[in-house]
């Protein structure tokens, strides 16, 4: 559950400011990405962990309403559902504190019994708000038979063994620097992407905020610019990009088209407040692309 406060500017240490508004909305990186994949046109099975509280009950009910299969999700007793405190300033930038709660209970022991199901998926999309050991386990189970896409958010270091098992790595500038141990200021955006490819990643997407994104598999290089929109709140923009990207890869099969589709989805996302409430639907993404004279 996201608890969203809008302010003119972020407070300094020890300072009290008056906020502009307060709202609650469902969030969480895994959930945002699952919702984005579903709304973008994907068929989604979402494996997650929630607490046995009202937030958890409401979340699973909402995901079912979205049309996702949540039958393999864990409801953990006497644990709170994950939560986040989100501050959004007048420029649409956000500052977030995450309380993992039940997310920490999505362990390898819980995932292993679902191995056959995972291996039959077309694409598996993961991020880092679940235990790292669980991410490693899924990679071991599924990477031979399915395309595993990892979005390393929040940023952290990742073992080369995991990187080499992936179909695709999706990172922003901070995440790319953390994994590659290189600085973009020193070697440039292409240099950091090359450093990640040298670690054995098959496909790398570097997201660049208002500058768009860069893709490479070591041979092909693509840069897709961002669409110009009025940003209201950047929360879930990266998650929306990842979810729409998954659909774009499955639907179009061509990386430039997949990236363009994902870029359009994330552009629409930042024009509204909140995480999941701002995630667009397939028809809205296609209409936005048509408005910009782009036909995939």
Backbone as numpy.savetxt, mean C-alpha at the origin, in Angstrom:
# Nx Ny Nz CAx CAy CAz Cx Cy Cz
-8.43 1.22 12.56 -9.27 2.41 12.56 -8.39 3.65 12.56
-8.67 4.56 11.64 -7.92 5.82 11.58 -8.69 6.92 12.32
-7.96 7.65 13.15 -8.51 8.81 13.85 -7.83 10.04 13.26
-8.58 10.81 12.49 -8.00 11.85 11.62 -8.27 13.24 12.17
-7.20 14.01 12.35 -7.30 15.39 12.81 -6.72 16.29 11.72
-7.47 17.32 11.34 -6.92 18.29 10.38 -6.50 19.56 11.14
-5.33 20.05 10.77 -4.76 21.25 11.41 -4.14 22.14 10.33
-3.96 23.42 10.65 -3.28 24.31 9.70 -1.82 23.90 9.53
-1.20 23.56 10.65 0.20 23.11 10.64 0.40 22.14 11.79
1.47 21.34 11.71 1.76 20.38 12.77 2.32 21.09 14.00
1.94 20.66 15.22 2.47 21.31 16.43 3.93 20.97 16.68
4.62 21.89 17.33 5.99 21.65 17.80 5.91 20.92 19.14
7.03 20.40 19.61 7.07 19.72 20.90 6.60 20.63 22.02
5.66 20.16 22.82 5.15 20.94 23.94 4.11 21.97 23.57
3.76 22.07 22.28 2.81 23.08 21.82 1.41 22.49 21.68
0.39 23.26 22.04 -1.00 22.87 21.85 -1.62 23.75 20.77
-2.22 23.11 19.78 -2.88 23.83 18.69 -4.36 23.45 18.64
-5.16 24.33 18.10 -6.56 24.01 17.87 -6.70 23.40 16.48
-7.34 22.22 16.42 -7.53 21.56 15.14 -8.74 22.08 14.41
-8.83 21.75 13.12 -9.95 22.20 12.29 -11.11 21.21 12.30
-10.78 19.90 12.31 -11.84 18.89 12.27 -11.32 17.56 12.80
-12.25 16.67 13.15 -11.91 15.32 13.60 -12.87 14.34 12.94
-12.33 13.20 12.47 -13.18 12.17 11.88 -12.56 10.79 12.11
-13.35 9.77 11.94 -12.88 8.38 12.03 -13.17 7.67 10.72
-12.25 6.84 10.29 -12.45 6.07 9.06 -11.61 4.80 9.12
-12.04 3.77 8.42 -11.26 2.54 8.40 -9.99 2.74 7.59
-8.89 2.16 8.09 -7.61 2.30 7.41 -6.74 1.08 7.66
-5.42 1.30 7.71 -4.46 0.21 7.80 -3.95 -0.10 6.40
-2.63 -0.19 6.25 -2.06 -0.35 4.91 -2.57 -1.59 4.18
-2.60 -2.72 4.87 -3.10 -3.94 4.23 -4.54 -3.80 3.80
-5.36 -3.24 4.69 -6.78 -3.05 4.38 -6.96 -2.06 3.24
-6.23 -0.95 3.31 -6.32 0.05 2.22 -5.97 -0.58 0.87
-4.91 -1.37 0.85 -4.48 -1.99 -0.39 -5.49 -3.02 -0.89
-6.08 -3.76 0.04 -7.10 -4.74 -0.34 -8.33 -4.04 -0.91
-8.78 -2.98 -0.25 -9.93 -2.22 -0.73 -9.62 -1.59 -2.09
-8.42 -1.03 -2.22 -8.03 -0.41 -3.50 -8.00 -1.43 -4.62
-7.50 -2.62 -4.34 -7.46 -3.69 -5.35 -8.88 -4.07 -5.76
-9.74 -4.23 -4.77 -11.13 -4.61 -5.05 -11.85 -3.53 -5.85
-11.76 -2.27 -5.40 -12.47 -1.18 -6.08 -11.91 -0.92 -7.48
-10.62 -1.25 -7.67 -9.99 -1.04 -8.98 -10.38 -2.12 -9.97
-11.05 -3.17 -9.48 -11.52 -4.22 -10.39 -10.97 -5.59 -10.11
-10.31 -5.79 -8.96 -9.71 -7.08 -8.65 -10.62 -7.99 -7.84
-10.33 -9.29 -7.89 -11.02 -10.30 -7.09 -10.13 -10.57 -5.88
-10.56 -10.19 -4.68 -9.67 -10.12 -3.52 -10.04 -11.06 -2.39
-9.05 -11.81 -1.92 -9.15 -12.51 -0.64 -8.18 -11.81 0.31
-8.71 -11.30 1.40 -7.92 -10.50 2.34 -7.70 -11.30 3.62
-6.44 -11.62 3.90 -6.09 -12.31 5.14 -5.52 -11.28 6.10
-6.21 -11.04 7.20 -5.83 -10.01 8.15 -6.08 -10.50 9.57
-5.77 -9.66 10.54 -6.04 -9.97 11.94 -6.66 -8.74 12.60
-7.79 -8.93 13.24 -8.46 -7.85 13.98 -8.73 -8.31 15.40
-9.00 -7.35 16.28 -9.37 -7.69 17.65 -10.84 -8.06 17.74
-11.23 -8.63 18.89 -12.64 -8.98 19.10 -13.40 -7.78 19.68
-13.16 -6.61 19.09 -13.81 -5.39 19.55 -14.73 -4.86 18.45
-15.38 -3.74 18.73 -16.33 -3.17 17.76 -15.65 -2.77 16.46
-14.43 -2.23 16.57 -13.70 -1.84 15.35 -13.43 -3.04 14.46
-13.03 -4.16 15.07 -12.76 -5.37 14.30 -14.01 -5.92 13.64
-15.08 -5.95 14.40 -16.36 -6.44 13.87 -16.84 -5.58 12.71
-16.74 -4.26 12.88 -17.18 -3.35 11.83 -16.30 -3.47 10.58
-14.99 -3.65 10.81 -14.06 -3.76 9.69 -14.38 -4.97 8.82
-14.51 -6.14 9.43 -14.78 -7.36 8.65 -16.12 -7.26 7.93
-17.11 -6.66 8.59 -18.41 -6.49 7.95 -18.30 -5.58 6.73
-17.50 -4.53 6.86 -17.32 -3.60 5.75 -16.59 -4.24 4.58
-15.56 -5.06 4.89 -14.79 -5.70 3.82 -15.68 -6.70 3.06
-16.55 -7.39 3.80 -17.49 -8.29 3.14 -18.42 -7.50 2.22
-18.86 -6.34 2.70 -19.74 -5.47 1.92 -19.04 -4.99 0.65
-17.71 -4.79 0.75 -16.92 -4.38 -0.42 -16.81 -5.49 -1.45
-17.14 -6.73 -1.03 -17.06 -7.86 -1.95 -15.79 -8.68 -1.82
-15.10 -8.53 -0.68 -13.86 -9.28 -0.46 -14.13 -10.53 0.38
-13.34 -11.56 0.14 -13.39 -12.78 0.94 -12.48 -12.59 2.16
-13.06 -12.57 3.36 -12.27 -12.41 4.59 -12.39 -13.66 5.48
-12.77 -14.77 4.87 -13.04 -15.99 5.64 -11.80 -16.56 6.31
-10.61 -16.20 5.83 -9.38 -16.72 6.41 -8.74 -15.74 7.41
-9.45 -14.68 7.75 -8.92 -13.69 8.67 -9.04 -14.16 10.12
-8.16 -13.63 10.95 -8.09 -14.00 12.36 -8.78 -12.94 13.22
-9.63 -13.38 14.14 -10.21 -12.50 15.15 -9.58 -12.89 16.48
-8.75 -12.00 17.02 -7.96 -12.29 18.22 -8.68 -11.78 19.48
-8.87 -12.69 20.42 -9.57 -12.31 21.65 -8.70 -11.44 22.55
-9.36 -10.53 23.25 -8.73 -9.66 24.25 -7.59 -8.81 23.68
-7.70 -8.46 22.41 -6.71 -7.61 21.76 -7.47 -6.54 20.97
-6.94 -5.32 20.96 -7.60 -4.26 20.20 -7.23 -4.34 18.71
-8.15 -3.94 17.87 -7.88 -3.83 16.45 -6.87 -2.69 16.23
-6.01 -2.86 15.24 -5.01 -1.84 14.94 -5.64 -0.46 14.76
-4.88 0.57 15.15 -5.39 1.94 15.05 -4.26 2.87 14.62
-4.65 4.03 14.10 -3.67 5.04 13.71 -4.20 6.43 14.01
-3.32 7.27 14.54 -3.63 8.68 14.74 -3.00 9.45 13.59
-3.82 10.16 12.83 -3.35 10.82 11.61 -3.60 12.33 11.69
-2.55 13.08 11.54 -2.66 14.54 11.45 -2.49 14.93 9.99
-3.37 15.80 9.50 -3.30 16.29 8.13 -3.23 17.81 8.16
-2.19 18.38 7.51 -2.05 19.85 7.55 -2.75 20.49 6.34
-2.67 21.80 6.25 -3.40 22.55 5.23 -2.88 22.30 3.82
-1.71 21.67 3.69 -1.15 21.35 2.38 -1.48 19.92 1.97
-2.21 19.19 2.84 -2.56 17.81 2.54 -1.52 16.80 2.96
-0.41 17.27 3.56 0.62 16.35 4.06 0.13 15.71 5.37
0.60 14.47 5.63 0.15 13.82 6.86 1.30 13.36 7.73
0.99 13.19 9.01 1.92 12.65 10.01 1.14 11.59 10.78
1.69 10.37 10.88 0.91 9.23 11.36 1.63 8.48 12.49
0.86 8.10 13.52 1.34 7.19 14.57 0.46 5.94 14.51
1.08 4.77 14.36 0.34 3.51 14.24 0.45 2.71 15.53
-0.69 2.17 16.00 -0.72 1.24 17.13 -1.12 -0.11 16.55
-0.18 -1.05 16.38 -0.46 -2.28 15.63 -1.59 -3.15 16.18
-1.67 -3.29 17.51 -2.74 -4.13 18.08 -2.74 -5.53 17.51
-3.87 -5.95 16.99 -4.05 -7.32 16.49 -3.16 -7.65 15.30
-2.67 -6.63 14.58 -1.80 -6.89 13.43 -0.61 -7.76 13.81
-0.11 -7.59 15.03 1.08 -8.34 15.47 0.80 -9.83 15.64
-0.47 -10.20 15.64 -0.83 -11.60 15.85 -1.05 -12.36 14.54
-0.82 -11.70 13.42 -0.88 -12.40 12.13 0.49 -13.05 11.91
0.72 -14.15 12.60 2.03 -14.80 12.66 2.20 -15.85 11.57
3.44 -16.32 11.44 3.73 -17.40 10.50 2.92 -18.65 10.83
2.78 -18.96 12.12 2.02 -20.14 12.53 0.58 -20.07 12.06
0.05 -18.85 11.98 -1.33 -18.71 11.51 -1.40 -18.83 9.98
-0.35 -18.35 9.31 -0.34 -18.32 7.84 -0.07 -19.70 7.23
0.83 -20.47 7.81 1.27 -21.74 7.21 0.11 -22.67 6.83
-0.93 -22.82 7.66 -2.05 -23.70 7.26 -2.77 -23.24 5.98
-2.55 -22.01 5.56 -3.18 -21.49 4.35 -2.24 -21.55 3.14
-1.18 -22.35 3.24 -0.14 -22.41 2.20 -0.70 -22.76 0.82
-1.56 -23.78 0.75 -2.10 -24.20 -0.55 -2.89 -23.07 -1.20
-3.66 -22.39 -0.40 -4.47 -21.27 -0.92 -3.57 -20.16 -1.45
-2.53 -19.81 -0.69 -1.62 -18.74 -1.10 -0.92 -19.09 -2.41
-0.52 -20.34 -2.55 0.22 -20.77 -3.74 -0.63 -20.73 -5.01
-1.95 -20.70 -4.85 -2.85 -20.69 -6.01 -3.26 -19.27 -6.42
-2.85 -18.27 -5.65 -3.20 -16.89 -5.98 -2.46 -16.44 -7.23
-3.07 -15.54 -8.00 -2.38 -14.95 -9.15 -1.30 -13.98 -8.67
-1.68 -13.13 -7.72 -0.76 -12.13 -7.16 -1.00 -12.03 -5.67
0.07 -11.92 -4.90 -0.03 -11.64 -3.46 0.60 -10.28 -3.22
-0.14 -9.40 -2.56 0.34 -8.06 -2.23 0.48 -7.94 -0.71
1.66 -7.53 -0.28 1.93 -7.38 1.16 2.60 -6.05 1.44
2.52 -5.64 2.71 3.23 -4.46 3.21 3.80 -4.82 4.59
4.28 -3.83 5.32 5.06 -4.11 6.53 4.35 -3.77 7.84
3.03 -3.72 7.84 2.31 -3.52 9.10 1.88 -4.85 9.73
2.46 -5.94 9.22 2.35 -7.25 9.86 3.77 -7.69 10.22
3.93 -8.71 11.07 5.29 -9.13 11.47 6.18 -9.48 10.26
7.43 -9.06 10.33 8.36 -9.31 9.23 8.53 -10.81 8.98
8.54 -11.61 10.04 8.67 -13.06 9.88 7.52 -13.63 9.06
6.35 -13.05 9.19 5.20 -13.50 8.41 5.40 -13.17 6.93
5.93 -11.99 6.65 6.24 -11.61 5.27 7.23 -12.62 4.67
8.26 -12.96 5.42 9.27 -13.93 4.95 8.64 -15.29 4.69
7.74 -15.69 5.58 7.08 -16.99 5.43 6.24 -17.04 4.17
5.46 -15.98 3.91 4.64 -15.94 2.70 5.51 -16.01 1.45
6.64 -15.31 1.48 7.56 -15.35 0.33 8.07 -16.77 0.08
8.42 -17.47 1.16 8.91 -18.85 1.02 7.83 -19.77 0.48
6.61 -19.58 0.97 5.50 -20.45 0.57 5.10 -20.24 -0.89
4.99 -18.98 -1.29 4.28 -18.67 -2.52 5.11 -18.19 -3.71
6.35 -17.77 -3.48 7.08 -17.07 -4.56 7.37 -17.93 -5.78
7.40 -19.25 -5.63 7.68 -20.11 -6.78 6.48 -20.21 -7.72
5.29 -20.06 -7.16 4.08 -20.29 -7.95 3.27 -19.05 -8.26
3.53 -17.97 -7.55 2.71 -16.77 -7.73 3.58 -15.52 -7.70
3.02 -14.42 -8.19 3.73 -13.15 -8.21 3.55 -12.47 -6.85
4.63 -12.35 -6.10 4.58 -11.70 -4.79 5.08 -10.27 -4.94
4.23 -9.32 -4.58 4.58 -7.89 -4.63 4.66 -7.38 -3.20
5.79 -6.78 -2.87 6.00 -6.27 -1.51 6.17 -4.76 -1.54
5.33 -4.09 -0.79 5.44 -2.65 -0.58 6.05 -2.45 0.82
7.30 -2.01 0.86 8.02 -1.94 2.14 7.65 -0.65 2.87
6.41 -0.62 3.33 5.89 0.52 4.08 5.18 0.00 5.33
5.58 0.51 6.51 6.64 1.50 6.78 8.03 0.97 6.40
8.97 1.91 6.22 10.32 1.58 5.78 11.06 0.73 6.80
11.82 -0.24 6.30 12.70 -1.05 7.14 13.67 -1.79 6.22
14.72 -2.33 6.80 15.66 -3.13 6.01 15.00 -4.48 5.68
15.41 -5.07 4.56 14.83 -6.33 4.09 15.96 -7.26 3.68
15.89 -8.52 4.09 16.91 -9.51 3.75 16.98 -9.71 2.24
18.20 -9.94 1.73 18.37 -10.20 0.30 17.57 -11.42 -0.14
17.45 -12.41 0.73 16.70 -13.63 0.42 15.24 -13.29 0.08
14.67 -12.37 0.85 13.29 -11.94 0.58 13.23 -11.15 -0.72
14.15 -10.22 -0.90 14.18 -9.40 -2.11 14.27 -10.26 -3.37
15.08 -11.30 -3.31 15.29 -12.16 -4.48 14.09 -13.06 -4.77
13.22 -13.24 -3.79 12.04 -14.09 -3.98 10.87 -13.32 -4.58
10.96 -12.00 -4.62 9.84 -11.17 -5.04 9.69 -11.09 -6.55
8.46 -10.94 -6.99 8.20 -10.57 -8.38 8.44 -9.07 -8.54
8.01 -8.29 -7.53 8.14 -6.85 -7.63 8.28 -6.20 -6.26
9.13 -5.18 -6.19 9.30 -4.36 -5.00 8.77 -2.96 -5.31
7.88 -2.47 -4.44 7.33 -1.11 -4.60 7.76 -0.29 -3.39
8.51 0.79 -3.63 9.05 1.60 -2.53 9.01 3.08 -2.88
8.88 3.91 -1.84 9.07 5.34 -2.05 10.54 5.68 -1.81
10.88 6.94 -1.84 12.30 7.33 -1.75 12.93 6.93 -0.41
12.22 7.15 0.69 12.74 6.78 2.01 12.94 5.29 2.12
11.96 4.52 1.66 12.02 3.06 1.73 13.14 2.53 0.85
13.32 3.11 -0.33 14.38 2.69 -1.24 15.76 2.92 -0.62
15.93 4.07 0.02 17.21 4.38 0.66 17.48 3.45 1.83
16.45 3.11 2.59 16.62 2.21 3.74 17.07 0.83 3.30
16.47 0.30 2.24 16.78 -1.05 1.78 18.13 -1.09 1.05
18.37 -0.10 0.20 19.60 -0.10 -0.61 20.82 0.40 0.16
20.57 1.12 1.27 21.63 1.77 2.06 22.40 2.78 1.20
21.67 3.39 0.26 22.23 4.43 -0.61 21.38 5.69 -0.49
21.96 6.83 -0.81 21.24 8.09 -0.74 20.92 8.61 -2.15
19.67 8.95 -2.38 19.26 9.46 -3.68 20.00 10.77 -4.00
20.26 11.59 -2.99 20.99 12.84 -3.21 22.38 12.59 -3.78
22.94 11.41 -3.46 24.31 11.10 -3.88 24.37 10.36 -5.22
23.46 9.41 -5.45 23.55 8.59 -6.67 22.34 8.73 -7.59
21.34 9.51 -7.18 20.19 9.75 -8.04 19.14 8.65 -7.95
17.97 8.94 -8.50 16.85 7.98 -8.46 17.17 6.70 -9.22
17.74 6.83 -10.42 18.10 5.64 -11.20 19.17 4.82 -10.48
20.09 5.51 -9.82 21.15 4.81 -9.09 20.60 3.95 -7.97
19.60 4.46 -7.25 19.00 3.70 -6.16 18.22 2.50 -6.71
17.51 2.71 -7.81 16.79 1.60 -8.44 17.78 0.52 -8.88
18.89 0.93 -9.48 19.92 -0.04 -9.89 20.48 -0.80 -8.68
20.67 -0.09 -7.56 21.19 -0.73 -6.35 20.22 -1.80 -5.85
18.93 -1.55 -5.96 17.93 -2.54 -5.55 17.91 -3.72 -6.51
18.04 -3.45 -7.80 18.10 -4.53 -8.79 19.33 -5.41 -8.57
20.42 -4.79 -8.17 21.66 -5.54 -7.92 21.53 -6.47 -6.72
20.55 -6.21 -5.86 20.30 -7.11 -4.73 19.48 -8.33 -5.13
19.06 -8.34 -6.39 18.36 -9.51 -6.92 16.87 -9.33 -7.10
16.37 -8.11 -6.93 14.94 -7.85 -7.18 14.68 -7.90 -8.68
13.60 -8.58 -9.09 13.31 -8.73 -10.52 12.73 -7.46 -11.12
11.82 -6.82 -10.41 11.16 -5.61 -10.88 11.08 -4.61 -9.74
11.44 -3.36 -10.00 11.41 -2.31 -8.98 10.55 -1.14 -9.45
9.67 -0.69 -8.57 8.94 0.56 -8.82 9.29 1.52 -7.69
9.80 2.68 -8.07 10.13 3.75 -7.12 9.07 4.84 -7.29
8.26 5.05 -6.24 7.26 6.10 -6.31 7.88 7.42 -5.85
7.51 8.49 -6.55 8.18 9.78 -6.36 7.19 10.91 -6.04
6.07 10.55 -5.41 5.10 11.57 -5.00 4.57 12.36 -6.19
4.69 13.67 -6.11 4.16 14.55 -7.15 4.92 14.44 -8.47
6.05 13.71 -8.46 6.82 13.53 -9.70 6.45 12.23 -10.43
5.56 11.43 -9.83 5.15 10.20 -10.48 5.90 8.98 -9.99
6.35 8.13 -10.91 7.04 6.89 -10.52 8.03 6.46 -11.60
8.94 5.58 -11.17 9.96 5.04 -12.07 9.95 3.52 -11.94
10.07 2.84 -13.08 10.09 1.37 -13.09 11.30 0.86 -13.85
11.86 -0.25 -13.37 12.89 -0.95 -14.13 12.95 -2.43 -13.75
13.29 -3.24 -14.74 13.60 -4.65 -14.49 15.07 -4.92 -14.82
15.84 -3.84 -14.94 17.25 -3.96 -15.28 17.52 -3.76 -16.76
16.52 -4.02 -17.58 16.64 -3.83 -19.03 15.76 -2.67 -19.49
14.49 -2.76 -19.12 13.53 -1.71 -19.48 13.46 -0.66 -18.38
13.31 0.59 -18.80 13.15 1.71 -17.86 11.94 2.53 -18.27
11.09 2.87 -17.29 9.92 3.69 -17.56 9.80 4.78 -16.50
9.36 5.96 -16.91 8.99 7.01 -15.97 7.58 7.46 -16.32
6.70 7.40 -15.33 5.31 7.81 -15.54 5.05 9.03 -14.66
4.74 10.18 -15.26 4.51 11.39 -14.46 3.20 11.34 -13.69
3.14 12.09 -12.61 1.91 12.19 -11.84 0.92 13.11 -12.55
-0.36 12.92 -12.26 -1.38 13.83 -12.76 -1.46 15.03 -11.83
-1.75 16.18 -12.38 -1.87 17.40 -11.57 -3.29 17.49 -11.01
-3.39 17.42 -9.68 -4.69 17.54 -9.00 -4.50 18.41 -7.75
-5.61 18.85 -7.17 -5.56 19.61 -5.93 -5.55 18.64 -4.76
-4.41 18.52 -4.07 -4.28 17.56 -2.98 -4.99 18.06 -1.72
-5.84 17.19 -1.16 -6.54 17.47 0.08 -5.92 16.67 1.23
-5.59 15.40 0.94 -5.04 14.50 1.97 -4.31 13.37 1.26
-3.01 13.22 1.55 -2.21 12.19 0.88 -2.32 10.81 1.53
-3.09 10.71 2.63 -3.26 9.41 3.29 -3.80 8.38 2.31
-3.17 7.21 2.28 -3.58 6.06 1.45 -3.27 6.21 -0.03
-2.58 7.29 -0.42 -2.23 7.44 -1.84 -1.32 6.30 -2.31
-0.31 5.98 -1.48 0.59 4.89 -1.83 -0.11 3.55 -1.84
-1.02 3.33 -0.88 -1.78 2.07 -0.82 -2.70 1.94 -2.04
-3.33 3.04 -2.41 -4.21 3.03 -3.58 -3.41 2.72 -4.84
-2.22 3.31 -4.95 -1.32 3.03 -6.08 -1.03 1.53 -6.16
-0.69 0.93 -5.02 -0.34 -0.50 -5.01 -1.51 -1.38 -5.41
-2.70 -1.08 -4.86 -3.87 -1.89 -5.19 -4.24 -1.79 -6.65
-4.24 -0.57 -7.18 -4.57 -0.38 -8.60 -3.49 -0.98 -9.50
-2.25 -0.94 -9.05 -1.14 -1.52 -9.81 -1.35 -3.02 -10.01
-1.75 -3.70 -8.95 -2.01 -5.14 -9.02 -3.05 -5.44 -10.09
-4.13 -4.65 -10.07 -5.19 -4.84 -11.07 -4.67 -4.51 -12.47
-3.90 -3.43 -12.56 -3.35 -3.03 -13.86 -2.45 -4.10 -14.45
-1.63 -4.73 -13.62 -0.75 -5.81 -14.09 -1.58 -6.97 -14.61
-2.61 -7.34 -13.86 -3.45 -8.46 -14.27 -4.31 -8.16 -15.48
-4.79 -6.93 -15.57 -5.74 -6.56 -16.63 -5.08 -6.19 -17.94
-3.96 -5.45 -17.85 -3.35 -4.89 -19.05 -2.09 -5.64 -19.50
-1.39 -6.26 -18.55 -0.21 -7.05 -18.91 0.99 -6.24 -19.38
0.80 -4.95 -19.53 1.87 -4.07 -20.01 2.19 -3.07 -18.89
3.47 -2.97 -18.52 3.83 -2.21 -17.32 3.46 -0.73 -17.44
3.64 -0.13 -18.59 3.31 1.29 -18.72 1.82 1.53 -18.48
0.99 0.66 -19.01 -0.46 0.80 -18.81 -0.82 0.57 -17.34
-0.19 -0.42 -16.71 -0.46 -0.71 -15.30 -0.06 0.46 -14.42
1.09 1.06 -14.71 1.57 2.21 -13.94 0.68 3.43 -14.16
0.22 3.63 -15.37 -0.66 4.76 -15.66 -1.98 4.61 -14.92
-2.51 3.39 -14.90 -3.76 3.10 -14.19 -3.59 3.37 -12.69
-2.47 2.89 -12.12 -2.19 3.08 -10.69 -1.98 4.56 -10.36
-1.32 5.28 -11.26 -1.05 6.70 -11.06 -2.35 7.51 -11.04
-3.26 7.15 -11.93 -4.56 7.82 -11.97 -5.35 7.56 -10.68
-5.31 6.32 -10.20 -6.03 5.97 -8.97 -5.51 6.76 -7.78
-4.17 6.85 -7.67 -3.59 7.57 -6.53 -3.86 9.07 -6.63
-3.94 9.60 -7.84 -4.26 11.02 -8.04 -5.66 11.33 -7.53
-6.61 10.46 -7.86 -7.97 10.64 -7.38 -8.04 10.52 -5.86
-7.26 9.61 -5.30 -7.26 9.38 -3.86 -6.93 10.64 -3.06
-5.94 11.41 -3.50 -5.49 12.57 -2.72 -6.44 13.75 -2.79
-7.48 13.64 -3.62 -8.43 14.75 -3.74 -9.54 14.67 -2.69
-9.51 13.65 -1.82 -10.53 13.51 -0.77 -9.87 13.16 0.56
-10.59 13.41 1.66 -10.06 13.20 3.00 -10.29 11.76 3.45
-9.31 11.23 4.21 -9.45 9.89 4.77 -8.78 8.84 3.93
-8.59 7.65 4.53 -7.93 6.55 3.83 -8.92 5.84 2.90
-9.66 4.89 3.44 -10.57 4.12 2.59 -11.70 4.93 1.96
-12.23 5.97 2.62 -13.26 6.76 1.96 -12.78 7.44 0.67
-11.47 7.66 0.55 -10.95 8.38 -0.62 -10.50 7.45 -1.75
-10.56 6.14 -1.54 -10.08 5.20 -2.57 -11.11 5.11 -3.70
-10.70 5.38 -4.94 -11.65 5.42 -6.06 -12.03 4.05 -6.59
-13.12 4.03 -7.35 -13.60 2.82 -8.01 -13.11 2.78 -9.46
-13.16 1.59 -10.03 -12.67 1.38 -11.40 -13.30 2.37 -12.38
-14.61 2.56 -12.30 -15.30 3.45 -13.24 -14.79 4.90 -13.11
-14.45 5.29 -11.86 -13.94 6.65 -11.65 -12.53 6.80 -12.22
-11.72 5.75 -12.07 -10.36 5.78 -12.59 -10.37 5.88 -14.12
-11.22 5.05 -14.74 -11.30 5.06 -16.21 -11.85 6.39 -16.72
-12.82 6.95 -15.99 -13.37 8.25 -16.40 -12.32 9.35 -16.27
-11.50 9.28 -15.22 -10.42 10.25 -15.02 -9.39 10.16 -16.14
-9.05 8.93 -16.52 -8.09 8.74 -17.61 -8.65 9.27 -18.94
-9.93 9.00 -19.18 -10.57 9.50 -20.41 -10.60 11.02 -20.43
-10.86 11.62 -19.27 -10.87 13.08 -19.16 -9.50 13.65 -19.52
-8.45 12.86 -19.23 -7.08 13.28 -19.54 -6.60 12.74 -20.89
-7.56 12.29 -21.69 -7.28 11.78 -23.06 -6.32 10.61 -23.08
-6.47 9.72 -22.09 -5.66 8.51 -22.04 -6.57 7.30 -22.14
-6.30 6.44 -23.11 -7.11 5.24 -23.32 -6.18 4.02 -23.24
-6.41 3.20 -22.23 -5.53 2.03 -22.01 -5.97 0.85 -22.86
